[in-house]
Amino acid sequence: MKIKLIALILSMAIMMVPISASAGLYTSRTSWEAAVGGYADVALPGNDLDPLTAYTPIALPYGGYFRGGEDLVRVDYSTSWGTWSPGTPDPTKLLYASAFVGSTATNDLRYYANFTFFPDSVGNGPVSYFGFEAEPNVALPFDILLYTGTGQDIYQTVDGNGGATFFGWTGLNVSAFTVICYGESDGFAMGRFVEGTASVPEPATMLLLGFGLAGLVGIRRRIRD
């Protein structure tokens, strides 16, 4: 009876813990990769200095696509863009955003890029595991905001001469997101876009859950007897 009771307690504890990557925000790609079950990098279309209109689809690795709400420019790292953070894959293809609102006269200049996900043929919908890197054009520190529309956002200071910084989320139902760079940064670039999948329970966890369920069955039979 004691063994079955322990199994019951363990099974209840397991069932209260999510078995997929929990909802969260990440400023490290390494930490983000460790939190998801699998991931694949987004292949950006076009060649160096090719314009990408607001209607240009960017394919997602696991189906569907996303696209910008403003015109963007495809730029190549080391050819048209001077600095980026080292990493794998090689950040050759980037997206340059130059749309802005505000003015220098009122000291509220903001460069921005809006994106919408279209995971299937029916229409737009949420993408739960996603990330990218961003860097200002001017070689000075600027504040960059990732707005997810879920109430959970990332606000970081990124040095335009120090390499790109990661922005990512897991477990959030994001249908669209906005990236804003504040100040006279002359735009910013985004690259190394990556999509992830939910993590799966480890074999040991599944085995423990099985013992717990077996305990529940045993207790029920004992009560019947």
PyMOL CGO cylinders between C-alpha atoms (Angstrom):
from pymol import cmd
from pymol.cgo import CYLINDER

trace = [
    CYLINDER, 0.00, 0.00, 0.00, 2.82, 2.45, 0.88, 0.3, 1, 1, 1, 1, 1, 1,
    CYLINDER, 2.82, 2.45, 0.88, 4.56, 1.77, -2.44, 0.3, 1, 1, 1, 1, 1, 1,
    CYLINDER, 4.56, 1.77, -2.44, 1.34, 2.43, -4.34, 0.3, 1, 1, 1, 1, 1, 1,
    CYLINDER, 1.34, 2.43, -4.34, 0.76, 5.63, -2.40, 0.3, 1, 1, 1, 1, 1, 1,
    CYLINDER, 0.76, 5.63, -2.40, 4.25, 6.86, -3.24, 0.3, 1, 1, 1, 1, 1, 1,
    CYLINDER, 4.25, 6.86, -3.24, 3.65, 6.04, -6.90, 0.3, 1, 1, 1, 1, 1, 1,
    CYLINDER, 3.65, 6.04, -6.90, 0.41, 8.01, -6.78, 0.3, 1, 1, 1, 1, 1, 1,
    CYLINDER, 0.41, 8.01, -6.78, 2.17, 11.06, -5.34, 0.3, 1, 1, 1, 1, 1, 1,
    CYLINDER, 2.17, 11.06, -5.34, 4.94, 10.87, -7.93, 0.3, 1, 1, 1, 1, 1, 1,
    CYLINDER, 4.94, 10.87, -7.93, 2.48, 10.54, -10.80, 0.3, 1, 1, 1, 1, 1, 1,
    CYLINDER, 2.48, 10.54, -10.80, 0.52, 13.57, -9.61, 0.3, 1, 1, 1, 1, 1, 1,
    CYLINDER, 0.52, 13.57, -9.61, 3.73, 15.62, -9.36, 0.3, 1, 1, 1, 1, 1, 1,
    CYLINDER, 3.73, 15.62, -9.36, 4.73, 14.65, -12.88, 0.3, 1, 1, 1, 1, 1, 1,
    CYLINDER, 4.73, 14.65, -12.88, 1.35, 15.48, -14.33, 0.3, 1, 1, 1, 1, 1, 1,
    CYLINDER, 1.35, 15.48, -14.33, 1.53, 18.97, -12.83, 0.3, 1, 1, 1, 1, 1, 1,
    CYLINDER, 1.53, 18.97, -12.83, 4.81, 19.69, -14.68, 0.3, 1, 1, 1, 1, 1, 1,
    CYLINDER, 4.81, 19.69, -14.68, 4.61, 20.58, -18.41, 0.3, 1, 1, 1, 1, 1, 1,
    CYLINDER, 4.61, 20.58, -18.41, 6.37, 18.08, -20.65, 0.3, 1, 1, 1, 1, 1, 1,
    CYLINDER, 6.37, 18.08, -20.65, 7.06, 20.63, -23.38, 0.3, 1, 1, 1, 1, 1, 1,
    CYLINDER, 7.06, 20.63, -23.38, 9.26, 23.71, -23.34, 0.3, 1, 1, 1, 1, 1, 1,
    CYLINDER, 9.26, 23.71, -23.34, 7.67, 26.20, -20.95, 0.3, 1, 1, 1, 1, 1, 1,
    CYLINDER, 7.67, 26.20, -20.95, 6.70, 29.68, -22.05, 0.3, 1, 1, 1, 1, 1, 1,
    CYLINDER, 6.70, 29.68, -22.05, 9.63, 32.02, -21.82, 0.3, 1, 1, 1, 1, 1, 1,
    CYLINDER, 9.63, 32.02, -21.82, 11.87, 34.65, -23.41, 0.3, 1, 1, 1, 1, 1, 1,
    CYLINDER, 11.87, 34.65, -23.41, 15.53, 34.18, -24.32, 0.3, 1, 1, 1, 1, 1, 1,
    CYLINDER, 15.53, 34.18, -24.32, 18.47, 36.47, -25.02, 0.3, 1, 1, 1, 1, 1, 1,
    CYLINDER, 18.47, 36.47, -25.02, 20.87, 33.58, -25.65, 0.3, 1, 1, 1, 1, 1, 1,
    CYLINDER, 20.87, 33.58, -25.65, 20.52, 31.29, -28.64, 0.3, 1, 1, 1, 1, 1, 1,
    CYLINDER, 20.52, 31.29, -28.64, 22.39, 28.54, -26.80, 0.3, 1, 1, 1, 1, 1, 1,
    CYLINDER, 22.39, 28.54, -26.80, 19.85, 28.61, -23.95, 0.3, 1, 1, 1, 1, 1, 1,
    CYLINDER, 19.85, 28.61, -23.95, 16.96, 28.75, -26.43, 0.3, 1, 1, 1, 1, 1, 1,
    CYLINDER, 16.96, 28.75, -26.43, 18.28, 25.71, -28.32, 0.3, 1, 1, 1, 1, 1, 1,
    CYLINDER, 18.28, 25.71, -28.32, 18.52, 23.78, -25.04, 0.3, 1, 1, 1, 1, 1, 1,
    CYLINDER, 18.52, 23.78, -25.04, 14.89, 24.60, -24.20, 0.3, 1, 1, 1, 1, 1, 1,
    CYLINDER, 14.89, 24.60, -24.20, 13.30, 23.37, -27.42, 0.3, 1, 1, 1, 1, 1, 1,
    CYLINDER, 13.30, 23.37, -27.42, 12.91, 19.83, -28.71, 0.3, 1, 1, 1, 1, 1, 1,
    CYLINDER, 12.91, 19.83, -28.71, 14.42, 20.53, -32.12, 0.3, 1, 1, 1, 1, 1, 1,
    CYLINDER, 14.42, 20.53, -32.12, 15.16, 23.49, -34.36, 0.3, 1, 1, 1, 1, 1, 1,
    CYLINDER, 15.16, 23.49, -34.36, 15.95, 24.44, -37.94, 0.3, 1, 1, 1, 1, 1, 1,
    CYLINDER, 15.95, 24.44, -37.94, 17.28, 27.67, -39.42, 0.3, 1, 1, 1, 1, 1, 1,
    CYLINDER, 17.28, 27.67, -39.42, 15.21, 29.81, -41.75, 0.3, 1, 1, 1, 1, 1, 1,
    CYLINDER, 15.21, 29.81, -41.75, 16.60, 30.19, -45.28, 0.3, 1, 1, 1, 1, 1, 1,
    CYLINDER, 16.60, 30.19, -45.28, 16.18, 33.82, -46.33, 0.3, 1, 1, 1, 1, 1, 1,
    CYLINDER, 16.18, 33.82, -46.33, 15.32, 34.33, -50.02, 0.3, 1, 1, 1, 1, 1, 1,
    CYLINDER, 15.32, 34.33, -50.02, 17.09, 36.62, -52.46, 0.3, 1, 1, 1, 1, 1, 1,
    CYLINDER, 17.09, 36.62, -52.46, 20.61, 37.88, -53.09, 0.3, 1, 1, 1, 1, 1, 1,
    CYLINDER, 20.61, 37.88, -53.09, 22.68, 40.75, -51.71, 0.3, 1, 1, 1, 1, 1, 1,
    CYLINDER, 22.68, 40.75, -51.71, 20.81, 44.09, -51.90, 0.3, 1, 1, 1, 1, 1, 1,
    CYLINDER, 20.81, 44.09, -51.90, 17.64, 42.48, -53.29, 0.3, 1, 1, 1, 1, 1, 1,
    CYLINDER, 17.64, 42.48, -53.29, 14.49, 44.24, -52.07, 0.3, 1, 1, 1, 1, 1, 1,
    CYLINDER, 14.49, 44.24, -52.07, 11.94, 42.14, -50.23, 0.3, 1, 1, 1, 1, 1, 1,
    CYLINDER, 11.94, 42.14, -50.23, 8.48, 43.65, -50.48, 0.3, 1, 1, 1, 1, 1, 1,
    CYLINDER, 8.48, 43.65, -50.48, 5.81, 43.30, -47.82, 0.3, 1, 1, 1, 1, 1, 1,
    CYLINDER, 5.81, 43.30, -47.82, 4.36, 40.45, -49.89, 0.3, 1, 1, 1, 1, 1, 1,
    CYLINDER, 4.36, 40.45, -49.89, 7.54, 38.37, -50.13, 0.3, 1, 1, 1, 1, 1, 1,
    CYLINDER, 7.54, 38.37, -50.13, 6.99, 35.07, -48.26, 0.3, 1, 1, 1, 1, 1, 1,
    CYLINDER, 6.99, 35.07, -48.26, 9.81, 33.68, -46.12, 0.3, 1, 1, 1, 1, 1, 1,
    CYLINDER, 9.81, 33.68, -46.12, 9.37, 29.92, -45.70, 0.3, 1, 1, 1, 1, 1, 1,
    CYLINDER, 9.37, 29.92, -45.70, 9.32, 28.43, -42.21, 0.3, 1, 1, 1, 1, 1, 1,
    CYLINDER, 9.32, 28.43, -42.21, 11.26, 25.16, -41.76, 0.3, 1, 1, 1, 1, 1, 1,
    CYLINDER, 11.26, 25.16, -41.76, 8.28, 23.29, -40.28, 0.3, 1, 1, 1, 1, 1, 1,
    CYLINDER, 8.28, 23.29, -40.28, 5.64, 24.55, -42.70, 0.3, 1, 1, 1, 1, 1, 1,
    CYLINDER, 5.64, 24.55, -42.70, 3.98, 27.83, -43.54, 0.3, 1, 1, 1, 1, 1, 1,
    CYLINDER, 3.98, 27.83, -43.54, 5.78, 31.15, -43.88, 0.3, 1, 1, 1, 1, 1, 1,
    CYLINDER, 5.78, 31.15, -43.88, 6.10, 34.65, -42.50, 0.3, 1, 1, 1, 1, 1, 1,
    CYLINDER, 6.10, 34.65, -42.50, 6.49, 38.02, -44.17, 0.3, 1, 1, 1, 1, 1, 1,
    CYLINDER, 6.49, 38.02, -44.17, 7.29, 41.62, -43.30, 0.3, 1, 1, 1, 1, 1, 1,
    CYLINDER, 7.29, 41.62, -43.30, 4.78, 44.42, -43.16, 0.3, 1, 1, 1, 1, 1, 1,
    CYLINDER, 4.78, 44.42, -43.16, 7.24, 46.87, -44.72, 0.3, 1, 1, 1, 1, 1, 1,
    CYLINDER, 7.24, 46.87, -44.72, 9.78, 46.64, -47.51, 0.3, 1, 1, 1, 1, 1, 1,
    CYLINDER, 9.78, 46.64, -47.51, 13.08, 45.11, -46.40, 0.3, 1, 1, 1, 1, 1, 1,
    CYLINDER, 13.08, 45.11, -46.40, 16.44, 44.65, -48.09, 0.3, 1, 1, 1, 1, 1, 1,
    CYLINDER, 16.44, 44.65, -48.09, 18.38, 41.39, -48.21, 0.3, 1, 1, 1, 1, 1, 1,
    CYLINDER, 18.38, 41.39, -48.21, 22.02, 42.10, -47.34, 0.3, 1, 1, 1, 1, 1, 1,
    CYLINDER, 22.02, 42.10, -47.34, 25.02, 39.81, -47.12, 0.3, 1, 1, 1, 1, 1, 1,
    CYLINDER, 25.02, 39.81, -47.12, 27.21, 39.76, -44.06, 0.3, 1, 1, 1, 1, 1, 1,
    CYLINDER, 27.21, 39.76, -44.06, 30.84, 40.79, -44.82, 0.3, 1, 1, 1, 1, 1, 1,
    CYLINDER, 30.84, 40.79, -44.82, 29.73, 42.23, -48.18, 0.3, 1, 1, 1, 1, 1, 1,
    CYLINDER, 29.73, 42.23, -48.18, 27.08, 44.83, -47.40, 0.3, 1, 1, 1, 1, 1, 1,
    CYLINDER, 27.08, 44.83, -47.40, 27.06, 44.46, -43.61, 0.3, 1, 1, 1, 1, 1, 1,
    CYLINDER, 27.06, 44.46, -43.61, 30.26, 44.77, -41.62, 0.3, 1, 1, 1, 1, 1, 1,
    CYLINDER, 30.26, 44.77, -41.62, 29.77, 43.09, -38.24, 0.3, 1, 1, 1, 1, 1, 1,
    CYLINDER, 29.77, 43.09, -38.24, 27.81, 40.21, -36.77, 0.3, 1, 1, 1, 1, 1, 1,
    CYLINDER, 27.81, 40.21, -36.77, 28.17, 37.78, -33.93, 0.3, 1, 1, 1, 1, 1, 1,
    CYLINDER, 28.17, 37.78, -33.93, 30.08, 34.59, -34.69, 0.3, 1, 1, 1, 1, 1, 1,
    CYLINDER, 30.08, 34.59, -34.69, 28.12, 31.38, -34.77, 0.3, 1, 1, 1, 1, 1, 1,
    CYLINDER, 28.12, 31.38, -34.77, 26.77, 28.48, -36.71, 0.3, 1, 1, 1, 1, 1, 1,
    CYLINDER, 26.77, 28.48, -36.71, 25.23, 28.70, -39.22, 0.3, 1, 1, 1, 1, 1, 1,
    CYLINDER, 25.23, 28.70, -39.22, 27.38, 31.37, -40.83, 0.3, 1, 1, 1, 1, 1, 1,
    CYLINDER, 27.38, 31.37, -40.83, 25.20, 34.55, -40.77, 0.3, 1, 1, 1, 1, 1, 1,
    CYLINDER, 25.20, 34.55, -40.77, 25.60, 35.32, -44.48, 0.3, 1, 1, 1, 1, 1, 1,
    CYLINDER, 25.60, 35.32, -44.48, 22.03, 36.37, -45.29, 0.3, 1, 1, 1, 1, 1, 1,
    CYLINDER, 22.03, 36.37, -45.29, 20.45, 39.21, -43.30, 0.3, 1, 1, 1, 1, 1, 1,
    CYLINDER, 20.45, 39.21, -43.30, 17.38, 41.44, -43.52, 0.3, 1, 1, 1, 1, 1, 1,
    CYLINDER, 17.38, 41.44, -43.52, 17.90, 45.21, -43.30, 0.3, 1, 1, 1, 1, 1, 1,
    CYLINDER, 17.90, 45.21, -43.30, 15.00, 47.31, -41.95, 0.3, 1, 1, 1, 1, 1, 1,
    CYLINDER, 15.00, 47.31, -41.95, 14.97, 51.04, -42.73, 0.3, 1, 1, 1, 1, 1, 1,
    CYLINDER, 14.97, 51.04, -42.73, 11.33, 52.05, -42.12, 0.3, 1, 1, 1, 1, 1, 1,
    CYLINDER, 11.33, 52.05, -42.12, 11.01, 54.61, -39.33, 0.3, 1, 1, 1, 1, 1, 1,
    CYLINDER, 11.01, 54.61, -39.33, 8.64, 56.90, -37.47, 0.3, 1, 1, 1, 1, 1, 1,
    CYLINDER, 8.64, 56.90, -37.47, 9.35, 60.00, -35.40, 0.3, 1, 1, 1, 1, 1, 1,
    CYLINDER, 9.35, 60.00, -35.40, 12.09, 62.53, -36.03, 0.3, 1, 1, 1, 1, 1, 1,
    CYLINDER, 12.09, 62.53, -36.03, 15.46, 63.68, -34.75, 0.3, 1, 1, 1, 1, 1, 1,
    CYLINDER, 15.46, 63.68, -34.75, 13.93, 67.06, -33.90, 0.3, 1, 1, 1, 1, 1, 1,
    CYLINDER, 13.93, 67.06, -33.90, 11.72, 65.49, -31.23, 0.3, 1, 1, 1, 1, 1, 1,
    CYLINDER, 11.72, 65.49, -31.23, 14.34, 62.88, -30.29, 0.3, 1, 1, 1, 1, 1, 1,
    CYLINDER, 14.34, 62.88, -30.29, 11.92, 59.98, -30.78, 0.3, 1, 1, 1, 1, 1, 1,
    CYLINDER, 11.92, 59.98, -30.78, 13.22, 58.31, -33.94, 0.3, 1, 1, 1, 1, 1, 1,
    CYLINDER, 13.22, 58.31, -33.94, 12.28, 54.62, -34.13, 0.3, 1, 1, 1, 1, 1, 1,
    CYLINDER, 12.28, 54.62, -34.13, 13.19, 52.15, -36.86, 0.3, 1, 1, 1, 1, 1, 1,
    CYLINDER, 13.19, 52.15, -36.86, 10.90, 49.15, -37.03, 0.3, 1, 1, 1, 1, 1, 1,
    CYLINDER, 10.90, 49.15, -37.03, 9.89, 45.96, -38.82, 0.3, 1, 1, 1, 1, 1, 1,
    CYLINDER, 9.89, 45.96, -38.82, 6.56, 44.13, -38.49, 0.3, 1, 1, 1, 1, 1, 1,
    CYLINDER, 6.56, 44.13, -38.49, 6.18, 40.43, -39.26, 0.3, 1, 1, 1, 1, 1, 1,
    CYLINDER, 6.18, 40.43, -39.26, 3.15, 38.15, -39.52, 0.3, 1, 1, 1, 1, 1, 1,
    CYLINDER, 3.15, 38.15, -39.52, 3.15, 34.36, -39.44, 0.3, 1, 1, 1, 1, 1, 1,
    CYLINDER, 3.15, 34.36, -39.44, 1.14, 32.28, -41.90, 0.3, 1, 1, 1, 1, 1, 1,
    CYLINDER, 1.14, 32.28, -41.90, 1.64, 28.67, -40.69, 0.3, 1, 1, 1, 1, 1, 1,
    CYLINDER, 1.64, 28.67, -40.69, -0.92, 27.11, -43.02, 0.3, 1, 1, 1, 1, 1, 1,
    CYLINDER, -0.92, 27.11, -43.02, -3.03, 27.74, -46.11, 0.3, 1, 1, 1, 1, 1, 1,
    CYLINDER, -3.03, 27.74, -46.11, -6.04, 28.82, -44.06, 0.3, 1, 1, 1, 1, 1, 1,
    CYLINDER, -6.04, 28.82, -44.06, -4.52, 32.00, -42.65, 0.3, 1, 1, 1, 1, 1, 1,
    CYLINDER, -4.52, 32.00, -42.65, -2.18, 33.38, -40.05, 0.3, 1, 1, 1, 1, 1, 1,
    CYLINDER, -2.18, 33.38, -40.05, -1.76, 31.69, -36.71, 0.3, 1, 1, 1, 1, 1, 1,
    CYLINDER, -1.76, 31.69, -36.71, 0.62, 31.36, -33.80, 0.3, 1, 1, 1, 1, 1, 1,
    CYLINDER, 0.62, 31.36, -33.80, 4.24, 30.17, -33.87, 0.3, 1, 1, 1, 1, 1, 1,
    CYLINDER, 4.24, 30.17, -33.87, 5.34, 29.03, -30.44, 0.3, 1, 1, 1, 1, 1, 1,
    CYLINDER, 5.34, 29.03, -30.44, 9.12, 28.55, -30.81, 0.3, 1, 1, 1, 1, 1, 1,
    CYLINDER, 9.12, 28.55, -30.81, 11.08, 31.18, -32.73, 0.3, 1, 1, 1, 1, 1, 1,
    CYLINDER, 11.08, 31.18, -32.73, 14.10, 33.44, -32.55, 0.3, 1, 1, 1, 1, 1, 1,
    CYLINDER, 14.10, 33.44, -32.55, 16.51, 35.68, -34.44, 0.3, 1, 1, 1, 1, 1, 1,
    CYLINDER, 16.51, 35.68, -34.44, 19.48, 37.99, -33.96, 0.3, 1, 1, 1, 1, 1, 1,
    CYLINDER, 19.48, 37.99, -33.96, 19.47, 41.77, -34.45, 0.3, 1, 1, 1, 1, 1, 1,
    CYLINDER, 19.47, 41.77, -34.45, 22.08, 44.51, -34.68, 0.3, 1, 1, 1, 1, 1, 1,
    CYLINDER, 22.08, 44.51, -34.68, 21.91, 48.31, -35.28, 0.3, 1, 1, 1, 1, 1, 1,
    CYLINDER, 21.91, 48.31, -35.28, 23.52, 49.76, -38.38, 0.3, 1, 1, 1, 1, 1, 1,
    CYLINDER, 23.52, 49.76, -38.38, 25.45, 52.51, -36.61, 0.3, 1, 1, 1, 1, 1, 1,
    CYLINDER, 25.45, 52.51, -36.61, 28.40, 51.29, -34.52, 0.3, 1, 1, 1, 1, 1, 1,
    CYLINDER, 28.40, 51.29, -34.52, 26.98, 52.53, -31.21, 0.3, 1, 1, 1, 1, 1, 1,
    CYLINDER, 26.98, 52.53, -31.21, 24.70, 51.04, -28.52, 0.3, 1, 1, 1, 1, 1, 1,
    CYLINDER, 24.70, 51.04, -28.52, 20.96, 51.29, -29.23, 0.3, 1, 1, 1, 1, 1, 1,
    CYLINDER, 20.96, 51.29, -29.23, 17.90, 49.88, -27.51, 0.3, 1, 1, 1, 1, 1, 1,
    CYLINDER, 17.90, 49.88, -27.51, 16.02, 47.19, -29.43, 0.3, 1, 1, 1, 1, 1, 1,
    CYLINDER, 16.02, 47.19, -29.43, 12.56, 45.92, -28.48, 0.3, 1, 1, 1, 1, 1, 1,
    CYLINDER, 12.56, 45.92, -28.48, 10.92, 42.64, -29.49, 0.3, 1, 1, 1, 1, 1, 1,
    CYLINDER, 10.92, 42.64, -29.49, 7.16, 43.05, -29.13, 0.3, 1, 1, 1, 1, 1, 1,
    CYLINDER, 7.16, 43.05, -29.13, 5.32, 39.70, -29.28, 0.3, 1, 1, 1, 1, 1, 1,
    CYLINDER, 5.32, 39.70, -29.28, 1.78, 40.87, -28.58, 0.3, 1, 1, 1, 1, 1, 1,
    CYLINDER, 1.78, 40.87, -28.58, 1.47, 38.33, -25.74, 0.3, 1, 1, 1, 1, 1, 1,
    CYLINDER, 1.47, 38.33, -25.74, 2.41, 40.61, -22.86, 0.3, 1, 1, 1, 1, 1, 1,
    CYLINDER, 2.41, 40.61, -22.86, 5.94, 39.17, -22.80, 0.3, 1, 1, 1, 1, 1, 1,
    CYLINDER, 5.94, 39.17, -22.80, 8.55, 41.26, -24.63, 0.3, 1, 1, 1, 1, 1, 1,
    CYLINDER, 8.55, 41.26, -24.63, 12.33, 41.60, -24.76, 0.3, 1, 1, 1, 1, 1, 1,
    CYLINDER, 12.33, 41.60, -24.76, 14.12, 44.96, -24.41, 0.3, 1, 1, 1, 1, 1, 1,
    CYLINDER, 14.12, 44.96, -24.41, 17.89, 44.95, -24.84, 0.3, 1, 1, 1, 1, 1, 1,
    CYLINDER, 17.89, 44.95, -24.84, 20.71, 47.38, -25.52, 0.3, 1, 1, 1, 1, 1, 1,
    CYLINDER, 20.71, 47.38, -25.52, 22.68, 46.15, -28.53, 0.3, 1, 1, 1, 1, 1, 1,
    CYLINDER, 22.68, 46.15, -28.53, 26.03, 47.58, -29.61, 0.3, 1, 1, 1, 1, 1, 1,
    CYLINDER, 26.03, 47.58, -29.61, 26.24, 48.09, -33.37, 0.3, 1, 1, 1, 1, 1, 1,
    CYLINDER, 26.24, 48.09, -33.37, 29.97, 47.45, -33.16, 0.3, 1, 1, 1, 1, 1, 1,
    CYLINDER, 29.97, 47.45, -33.16, 29.78, 44.50, -30.79, 0.3, 1, 1, 1, 1, 1, 1,
    CYLINDER, 29.78, 44.50, -30.79, 27.88, 41.89, -32.77, 0.3, 1, 1, 1, 1, 1, 1,
    CYLINDER, 27.88, 41.89, -32.77, 24.25, 40.87, -32.98, 0.3, 1, 1, 1, 1, 1, 1,
    CYLINDER, 24.25, 40.87, -32.98, 22.14, 39.82, -29.99, 0.3, 1, 1, 1, 1, 1, 1,
    CYLINDER, 22.14, 39.82, -29.99, 19.57, 37.02, -29.80, 0.3, 1, 1, 1, 1, 1, 1,
    CYLINDER, 19.57, 37.02, -29.80, 15.82, 37.53, -29.27, 0.3, 1, 1, 1, 1, 1, 1,
    CYLINDER, 15.82, 37.53, -29.27, 13.64, 34.46, -28.91, 0.3, 1, 1, 1, 1, 1, 1,
    CYLINDER, 13.64, 34.46, -28.91, 10.63, 32.86, -27.28, 0.3, 1, 1, 1, 1, 1, 1,
    CYLINDER, 10.63, 32.86, -27.28, 9.27, 29.42, -26.43, 0.3, 1, 1, 1, 1, 1, 1,
    CYLINDER, 9.27, 29.42, -26.43, 5.75, 28.29, -25.62, 0.3, 1, 1, 1, 1, 1, 1,
    CYLINDER, 5.75, 28.29, -25.62, 4.10, 31.60, -26.62, 0.3, 1, 1, 1, 1, 1, 1,
    CYLINDER, 4.10, 31.60, -26.62, 1.27, 31.82, -29.16, 0.3, 1, 1, 1, 1, 1, 1,
    CYLINDER, 1.27, 31.82, -29.16, 2.75, 34.56, -31.37, 0.3, 1, 1, 1, 1, 1, 1,
    CYLINDER, 2.75, 34.56, -31.37, 0.79, 35.41, -34.53, 0.3, 1, 1, 1, 1, 1, 1,
    CYLINDER, 0.79, 35.41, -34.53, 2.81, 38.54, -35.34, 0.3, 1, 1, 1, 1, 1, 1,
    CYLINDER, 2.81, 38.54, -35.34, 5.79, 40.38, -33.88, 0.3, 1, 1, 1, 1, 1, 1,
    CYLINDER, 5.79, 40.38, -33.88, 7.44, 43.78, -34.16, 0.3, 1, 1, 1, 1, 1, 1,
    CYLINDER, 7.44, 43.78, -34.16, 11.10, 44.71, -33.80, 0.3, 1, 1, 1, 1, 1, 1,
    CYLINDER, 11.10, 44.71, -33.80, 11.88, 48.35, -32.93, 0.3, 1, 1, 1, 1, 1, 1,
    CYLINDER, 11.88, 48.35, -32.93, 15.29, 50.01, -32.74, 0.3, 1, 1, 1, 1, 1, 1,
    CYLINDER, 15.29, 50.01, -32.74, 15.25, 53.34, -30.90, 0.3, 1, 1, 1, 1, 1, 1,
    CYLINDER, 15.25, 53.34, -30.90, 17.41, 56.36, -31.81, 0.3, 1, 1, 1, 1, 1, 1,
    CYLINDER, 17.41, 56.36, -31.81, 19.43, 57.46, -34.82, 0.3, 1, 1, 1, 1, 1, 1,
    CYLINDER, 19.43, 57.46, -34.82, 20.67, 53.98, -35.67, 0.3, 1, 1, 1, 1, 1, 1,
    CYLINDER, 20.67, 53.98, -35.67, 20.13, 54.33, -39.44, 0.3, 1, 1, 1, 1, 1, 1,
    CYLINDER, 20.13, 54.33, -39.44, 18.12, 51.11, -39.40, 0.3, 1, 1, 1, 1, 1, 1,
    CYLINDER, 18.12, 51.11, -39.40, 19.06, 47.66, -38.21, 0.3, 1, 1, 1, 1, 1, 1,
    CYLINDER, 19.06, 47.66, -38.21, 19.57, 44.15, -39.51, 0.3, 1, 1, 1, 1, 1, 1,
    CYLINDER, 19.57, 44.15, -39.51, 18.09, 40.80, -38.47, 0.3, 1, 1, 1, 1, 1, 1,
    CYLINDER, 18.09, 40.80, -38.47, 19.52, 37.39, -39.20, 0.3, 1, 1, 1, 1, 1, 1,
    CYLINDER, 19.52, 37.39, -39.20, 19.93, 33.77, -38.14, 0.3, 1, 1, 1, 1, 1, 1,
    CYLINDER, 19.93, 33.77, -38.14, 16.16, 33.32, -37.89, 0.3, 1, 1, 1, 1, 1, 1,
    CYLINDER, 16.16, 33.32, -37.89, 15.34, 29.96, -36.34, 0.3, 1, 1, 1, 1, 1, 1,
    CYLINDER, 15.34, 29.96, -36.34, 12.16, 27.98, -35.66, 0.3, 1, 1, 1, 1, 1, 1,
    CYLINDER, 12.16, 27.98, -35.66, 11.85, 25.33, -32.97, 0.3, 1, 1, 1, 1, 1, 1,
    CYLINDER, 11.85, 25.33, -32.97, 9.60, 22.50, -31.89, 0.3, 1, 1, 1, 1, 1, 1,
    CYLINDER, 9.60, 22.50, -31.89, 8.25, 21.48, -28.51, 0.3, 1, 1, 1, 1, 1, 1,
    CYLINDER, 8.25, 21.48, -28.51, 10.49, 19.35, -26.32, 0.3, 1, 1, 1, 1, 1, 1,
    CYLINDER, 10.49, 19.35, -26.32, 9.47, 15.79, -25.49, 0.3, 1, 1, 1, 1, 1, 1,
    CYLINDER, 9.47, 15.79, -25.49, 9.57, 13.99, -22.12, 0.3, 1, 1, 1, 1, 1, 1,
    CYLINDER, 9.57, 13.99, -22.12, 12.71, 12.01, -21.33, 0.3, 1, 1, 1, 1, 1, 1,
    CYLINDER, 12.71, 12.01, -21.33, 12.44, 8.18, -21.20, 0.3, 1, 1, 1, 1, 1, 1,
    CYLINDER, 12.44, 8.18, -21.20, 13.02, 8.20, -17.44, 0.3, 1, 1, 1, 1, 1, 1,
    CYLINDER, 13.02, 8.20, -17.44, 10.15, 10.61, -16.97, 0.3, 1, 1, 1, 1, 1, 1,
    CYLINDER, 10.15, 10.61, -16.97, 7.85, 8.44, -19.06, 0.3, 1, 1, 1, 1, 1, 1,
    CYLINDER, 7.85, 8.44, -19.06, 8.87, 5.37, -17.06, 0.3, 1, 1, 1, 1, 1, 1,
    CYLINDER, 8.87, 5.37, -17.06, 8.15, 7.16, -13.79, 0.3, 1, 1, 1, 1, 1, 1,
    CYLINDER, 8.15, 7.16, -13.79, 4.78, 8.25, -15.12, 0.3, 1, 1, 1, 1, 1, 1,
    CYLINDER, 4.78, 8.25, -15.12, 4.03, 4.65, -16.04, 0.3, 1, 1, 1, 1, 1, 1,
    CYLINDER, 4.03, 4.65, -16.04, 4.79, 3.51, -12.49, 0.3, 1, 1, 1, 1, 1, 1,
    CYLINDER, 4.79, 3.51, -12.49, 2.49, 6.22, -11.18, 0.3, 1, 1, 1, 1, 1, 1,
    CYLINDER, 2.49, 6.22, -11.18, -0.36, 5.17, -13.42, 0.3, 1, 1, 1, 1, 1, 1,
    CYLINDER, -0.36, 5.17, -13.42, 0.17, 1.54, -12.42, 0.3, 1, 1, 1, 1, 1, 1,
    CYLINDER, 0.17, 1.54, -12.42, -0.08, 2.61, -8.79, 0.3, 1, 1, 1, 1, 1, 1,
    CYLINDER, -0.08, 2.61, -8.79, -3.38, 4.33, -9.48, 0.3, 1, 1, 1, 1, 1, 1,
    CYLINDER, -3.38, 4.33, -9.48, -4.75, 1.17, -11.04, 0.3, 1, 1, 1, 1, 1, 1,
    CYLINDER, -4.75, 1.17, -11.04, -3.57, -0.91, -8.06, 0.3, 1, 1, 1, 1, 1, 1,
    CYLINDER, -3.57, -0.91, -8.06, -5.19, 1.41, -5.53, 0.3, 1, 1, 1, 1, 1, 1,
    CYLINDER, -5.19, 1.41, -5.53, -8.46, 1.37, -7.45, 0.3, 1, 1, 1, 1, 1, 1,
    CYLINDER, -8.46, 1.37, -7.45, -8.48, -2.43, -7.51, 0.3, 1, 1, 1, 1, 1, 1,
    CYLINDER, -8.48, -2.43, -7.51, -7.75, -2.56, -3.77, 0.3, 1, 1, 1, 1, 1, 1,
    CYLINDER, -7.75, -2.56, -3.77, -10.69, -0.27, -3.06, 0.3, 1, 1, 1, 1, 1, 1,
    CYLINDER, -10.69, -0.27, -3.06, -12.98, -2.45, -5.15, 0.3, 1, 1, 1, 1, 1, 1,
    CYLINDER, -12.98, -2.45, -5.15, -11.81, -5.57, -3.33, 0.3, 1, 1, 1, 1, 1, 1,
]
cmd.load_cgo(trace, "trace")
